[in-house]
Every structure is written in structure tokens, then in C-alpha cells.
Amino acid sequence: MNCQEKTKEELLKTLRITLAEALECNRRDAMIQAGRRIIYDRTDRCMKLRKFLCYLISQECELLGEGGRHSWWISPALNKRSAVLRHTEIGNNPAVKICKDPGIPKVK
């Protein structure tokens, strides 16, 4: 192997850095090809799914059923429903839309 490093430790350090950079580039390419945004600095606020579901229950919503990727919640007072994604965190924009569908006040 042809390398510029003089010791084995320097070589291993350089290889680790190079491998980390290659993995990061590969991850970015995969995310772009999958059509997902890469979010490095989140400016929108997120809340945990459990806290959001507690909010829905406090607004007298009930779990209607489970779909393939969503949980369906209904507001019995207005007979309107909304789908909630099963992620660990819910962003601000999806939370507003989920609250808007069954006609409950948005989360603060």
C-alpha cells in the first residue's frame, strides 16, 4: 500500500476520517435519491408523539383505528378524523394540519 503517513496510527486515523466522509456522502446521495430533504438545522419546533397524543385525548379525540402507516383519530363532536404518522416526533406543520382536520385548536 502506498501512503503518506509515517506510522500505523497516523494511517488508521486518516483511514477513519476518509471512511466517515465517504459514508456521509453515500448517506446524502441515498437521501436525495429517495426524495427526502436533508435537515441539518431544524428551525421548526417538534414535539414527542406521546405528548401530541395526550393533547389529542385532552381535546376529546378518540383513536379510530390503525392503518398501515398511520393511526386514525376522530373528533366525535364534529365527526371528523385525521391521520397521525407513527414517528417519534411530530413537526410543527404536520401538528397544525392534524389538528385542523378534526377542527380542534392547534398545539401551542
Secondary structure per residue as TSV (DSSP state, phi and psi in degrees):
chain	resnum	aa	ss	phi	psi
A	1	M	-	360.0	136.6
A	2	N	-	-101.7	120.4
A	3	C	-	-147.1	164.9
A	4	Q	S	-94.0	-16.9
A	5	E	-	-72.4	146.0
A	6	K	S	-92.8	-25.5
A	7	T	S	-122.8	163.4
A	8	K	H	-64.7	-37.8
A	9	E	H	-63.7	-42.3
A	10	E	H	-63.9	-40.2
A	11	L	H	-62.9	-45.6
A	12	L	H	-63.2	-39.4
A	13	K	H	-62.9	-45.1
A	14	T	H	-63.6	-42.0
A	15	L	H	-64.6	-39.0
A	16	R	H	-62.9	-44.3
A	17	I	H	-63.4	-44.9
A	18	T	H	-62.9	-43.1
A	19	L	H	-64.1	-42.0
A	20	A	H	-62.3	-41.7
A	21	E	H	-65.5	-40.8
A	22	A	H	-65.1	-41.8
A	23	L	H	-64.2	-40.4
A	24	E	H	-64.2	-43.0
A	25	C	H	-63.3	-41.5
A	26	N	H	-63.9	-40.3
A	27	R	H	-64.8	-43.2
A	28	R	H	-61.1	-45.6
A	29	D	H	-61.3	-41.6
A	30	A	H	-65.0	-40.1
A	31	M	H	-66.0	-40.9
A	32	I	H	-66.4	-42.8
A	33	Q	H	-66.1	-30.4
A	34	A	T	-78.6	-8.5
A	35	G	T	83.8	19.5
A	36	R	-	-100.8	147.9
A	37	R	-	-77.4	145.5
A	38	I	-	-96.7	117.8
A	39	I	-	-109.1	112.8
A	40	Y	S	-97.3	-42.5
A	41	D	S	-120.7	104.0
A	42	R	-	-80.2	116.9
A	43	T	-	-95.3	-23.7
A	44	D	S	-81.7	148.3
A	45	R	-	-82.7	146.4
A	46	C	E	-121.8	156.0
A	47	M	E	-132.6	153.2
A	48	K	E	-67.5	147.3
A	49	L	H	-58.7	-42.5
A	50	R	H	-60.2	-43.1
A	51	K	H	-64.5	-40.3
A	52	F	H	-65.7	-40.9
A	53	L	H	-65.9	-36.4
A	54	C	H	-62.7	-37.1
A	55	Y	H	-64.4	-44.2
A	56	L	H	-59.7	-42.3
A	57	I	H	-64.7	-39.6
A	58	S	H	-65.2	-24.1
A	59	Q	T	-92.0	17.2
A	60	E	T	64.6	30.0
A	61	C	-	-86.8	153.6
A	62	E	E	-127.7	149.7
A	63	L	E	-73.1	120.8
A	64	L	E	-86.9	-40.8
A	65	G	E	174.0	175.5
A	66	E	E	-110.8	130.6
A	67	G	-	-99.8	-167.0
A	68	G	S	-66.5	-42.5
A	69	R	S	-126.1	-3.6
A	70	H	E	-130.4	159.4
A	71	S	E	-107.3	134.5
A	72	W	E	-98.9	124.8
A	73	W	E	-115.8	143.7
A	74	I	E	-126.5	144.8
A	75	S	E	-100.6	102.9
A	76	P	T	-61.5	-29.9
A	77	A	T	-63.9	-39.1
A	78	L	T	-104.8	-7.2
A	79	N	T	55.1	43.3
A	80	K	E	-120.9	150.7
A	81	R	E	-128.2	165.0
A	82	S	E	-149.0	150.4
A	83	A	E	-96.8	135.1
A	84	V	E	-117.2	120.3
A	85	L	E	-64.8	150.8
A	86	R	-	-95.0	71.9
A	87	H	-	-111.1	163.4
A	88	T	S	-74.2	-25.1
A	89	E	E	-132.8	147.0
A	90	I	E	-114.7	125.5
A	91	G	E	-71.8	168.6
A	92	N	H	-64.1	-46.8
A	93	N	H	-63.9	-46.9
A	94	P	H	-63.1	-34.3
A	95	A	H	-65.3	-40.8
A	96	V	H	-63.5	-43.0
A	97	K	H	-66.7	-41.1
A	98	I	H	-62.8	-39.3
A	99	C	H	-72.5	-32.2
A	100	K	H	-68.4	-39.3
A	101	D	T	-57.8	-51.6
A	102	P	T	-85.4	2.5
A	103	G	T	79.0	33.7
A	104	I	-	-105.5	158.1
A	105	P	-	-61.9	146.9
A	106	K	-	-71.5	156.4
A	107	V	-	-71.0	142.0
A	108	K	-	-100.8	360.0
